[in-house]
Amino acid sequence: MTTRPDFTEAALAEGLEELALRALRGWLSSDNYRRREVWHKCFDDTFVGKALEEREADWSYAGPWNTKALWKLKGDLAGVWEKNGWVSYEQPKLGRPRQADYSEATLRKARSVYNDGCQGFVSDKQWGWAKSVLGENSNKNQTFYLLVTPKVHEELVSRLDQDDLEGLTREEVAELLDLPKKFANGFVRHLLEHHGWQLATTKLERSTKRVLRRAQQ
């Protein structure tokens, strides 16, 4: 028998904001983490995405947190991510912009063939030529999440006792946050730039290490 993740009662008790941060931390902790990624791939590595994967594999489950409810929760959490500025959306275009400089006559002919995006009875060859000339070969791609890192860092700062950061290396900061070093590196840079911290060199017996110290006022 498949063991279902027991998060439904916790979800009701935690509230949407806490759940959203927990989901975001799940993505930041993922081995697949990238600052810019297709949004559904972000959620695949969160507790919601994993629960969805299980529910969709077990159609006999008909509890209150069925597939439909989980998809709604996923959308709600994505909305909190955006509202709090933790992520922003972008919809980039595929392909390269047109490089050649065409004459006005060629552009005019291409616009006539393209006809505001309606191919009509124009041949595929002519249609392709017109799209190429006008730079219309770049089609919109899937929606991406772009993590707004400073906002995420500020959220984590607000939840830490900053005295706990004193004397920590980057690796130890990662352990404190329970997040990977590649994310903790950016968090440390944020502390240096915005929260009055600096990196100091501390000597050990046969080596040195760089640790966080509060900057002298």
ABEGO torsion letter per residue (X at the ends): XBBBBBAAAAAAAAEAAAAAAAAAAAAAABAABBABBBAAAAAAABAAAAAAAAAAABAABABABBAAAAAAAAAAAAAAAAAAGABBBBBBBBEBBBABBBBAAAAAAAAAAAGGGBAEABBAAAAAAAAAAAGAABBBBBBBBBBBAAAAAAAAAAABBAAAABGBBAAAAAAAAGBBAAAAAAAAAAAAAAAGBBBBBBBBAABBBBBBBBBBX
